[in-house]
Amino acid sequence: MLLIIITALIPVAILGWWIYQKDSLRPEPLPMLIQAFLCGVGSTFVTLVITQLLGIVGLFTYDLGSFHGVISTALFAAALPEESAKLLMLWLFMRRNPYYDEYFDGIVYAACVGLGFAGAENILYLVQSEDWLGTGIVRGITAVPAHFAIACAMGYFYSKRHFGDRSNVTAACILVVPIVIHWVYDALAFSEGIAAPAFSVVFNILFVLLIWRVYKSTMRRIDELHDRDQARMTPPPLPGQ
């Protein structure tokens, strides 16, 4: 069991350390990052409640043998409840956070929430898997980085909204963009079970391309907010300079 937990949390720790190192201008207090991570762990329980409610009203049935089943399950059993739960926990944590004073902080704290969820989910998957090591390796290079990247997107729009962009579009993007990315990600992952061998190859290629695109977009958002904070902290030139 200890090896399973370590394997599940290794990619979480790597990504958490990486985003912590990126926050080099004014690093957030470590206890606050741990609290955000625990909020992400707590979001797994909120997700279970939302998923149960959506299942009761018949929005999905876990039927992955049809196209409709894949699409509805990816949205209502994964993307919508998970991202809604993570945003709820992020909002509860951030609304009284005195250290939230930089653009990049939104990405840092959202990433910690996302990694908390990813770590808890990863442990559950590995405990239930007969080949926990293989599952851990695959999820360590796909699912965990995906949760991290999606959380960074949420934090990006969260900070834009918090620091002055009060448009309805930006407010909607805080939740809609993560849900759409997550929905497409899971739909492609679930589609392999209903696809003919030739189409399965196509779905796998699209899956890899999506991961690469999300990665590039994440790096761009991180650099953009990092540059904004650096510009805010750079004193204006003295007269005559």
C-alpha positions, 0 to 999 in steps of 0.5 A, spaced: 500 500 500 505 504 501 508 503 494 502 504 491 501 511 495 508 513 493 507 511 486 501 515 485 504 521 488 510 522 485 508 525 479 503 530 483 510 532 487 514 533 481 509 538 478 507 541 485 515 542 486 515 545 479 510 550 479 513 552 486 519 554 483 516 558 478 513 562 483 520 566 484 518 573 485 514 572 491 513 565 493 507 563 497 507 561 504 508 553 504 502 552 509 498 556 504 500 551 499 498 545 503 492 548 505 490 549 497 492 542 496 488 539 502 482 543 499 483 539 492 483 533 496 476 535 499 474 536 492 474 529 491 468 528 496 464 534 493 465 531 486 462 524 488 456 528 491 455 532 484 456 526 480 451 522 484 446 527 483 447 528 476 446 520 475 440 520 479 437 525 474 439 520 468 444 525 465 449 519 464 449 511 465 456 509 465 455 506 458 461 507 454 459 502 449 456 507 445 458 514 442 452 518 446 454 514 452 461 516 451 460 523 450 455 524 456 459 520 461 465 524 459 461 530 461 456 529 466 460 523 470 467 527 470 468 534 467 462 537 470 462 535 477 470 535 477 471 542 475 465 544 479 468 541 485 475 544 484 472 551 483 468 551 489 474 549 493 478 554 490 473 560 491 472 558 498 480 558 499 481 564 495 476 569 498 479 570 504 487 569 502 491 575 504 497 572 500 493 573 493 496 579 491 499 577 484 496 574 478 501 568 478 498 566 485 491 564 481 495 559 477 499 557 483 493 556 488 489 553 483 494 548 481 495 546 488 487 544 488 488 541 482 494 536 484 490 535 491 484 532 487 489 528 482 493 525 488 487 523 491 484 520 484 490 517 483 491 513 489 483 510 488 485 508 481 491 505 483 488 501 489 483 498 484 488 496 479 491 489 478 497 492 475 498 498 479 505 500 477 503 500 469 496 504 471 501 509 475 506 510 470 500 511 464 496 516 469 503 519 471 504 522 464 497 523 462 491 524 467 495 527 473 499 532 468 492 533 465 489 535 471 495 540 473 494 543 466 486 544 466 487 547 473 492 552 471 487 554 466 482 555 471 487 559 475 489 564 469 482 566 468 481 566 476 486 571 476 484 575 470 477 576 473 480 578 480 485 583 478 480 587 474 477 584 468 470 584 470 467 581 463 462 576 463 466 572 458 472 572 463 468 570 469 464 564 464 471 562 462 473 560 469 469 554 469 467 553 462 474 552 459 476 547 464 470 543 463 471 543 455 478 541 456 476 536 461 470 533 457 474 533 450 480 529 454 475 524 457 471 523 451 477 521 447 480 517 452 473 513 453 472 512 445 477 507 444 472 502 447 467 503 441 472 505 436 474 500 430 482 498 430 483 504 425 479 509 428 482 507 435 489 509 432 486 516 430 483 517 437 490 516 440 493 521 435 488 526 437 489 524 444 496 525 444 495 532 440 490 534 445 495 533 451 501 537 447 496 543 445 494 543 452 501 543 455 503 549 450 497 553 452 499 552 459 506 554 458 503 560 455 499 562 460 504 561 466 509 566 462 504 571 461 501 572 468 509 571 470 510 577 466 505 581 468 507 580 475 514 582 473 512 588 470 507 590 476 513 590 481 518 593 476 519 600 478 518 606 473 524 609 470 527 616 474 526 622 470 531 623 465 532 615 464 
